[in-house]
């Protein structure tokens, strides 16, 4: 793959863009230390129903951010895909966020996985585009979270799994040969954001951890959706309770 990393200084910064679009001074846009990022509006609504919160109007409508009352945590929704999660991490970190928790979804490629299983994601195979703008090492095929040790104990107690996933930008090019190959290598699942997410966190010196719920299953022959299965719904409830208990500071 062609590498895009360039160590020279970027011309456009998140502070410039955010202040320009919102028409707000920097001090009006300050954020707390921790951000929790989701991809489903339904999930966001359900979790906000359990906490006191307010919308941060200075950011709206550029980003819709909710701050927990009396706490140092914000919630926001990202559009699916690596470039979108990368942009949010870049922007939020420039205004004070140092810790990022991502709640996403994945397709299981390990035959032992079931709908609703929750994965603490140690790292991701880099088949995205974003990571190659952030990481110089062309031999580094997997990017890891530097924050996983903090979460391993609580995740184990919650009954979560622990492993590596495969990040791909091409949802309709998750091919038979790759599914067989990565499954044999012990890779648990495929998704679209973790490699980009961890690469930005690594480059910027930020803490980031991704939790993924298995929403569908891939075999070498077929795709099996589980979005309406009871086990999947229980997995959503499980990760939501975990975030409410362990994720908010």
PyMOL commands that set and color helices and strands:
alter all, ss='L'
color gray80, all
select helices_A, chain A and resi 14-22+26-29+41-48+82-94+130-133+148-157+171-173+176-184+194-204+230-247
alter helices_A, ss='H'
color red, helices_A
select strands_A, chain A and resi 34-38+53-55+65-68+73-77+99-108+118-127+142-144+161-168+189-191+207-218+223-225
alter strands_A, ss='S'
color yellow, strands_A
deselect
rebuild
show_as cartoon
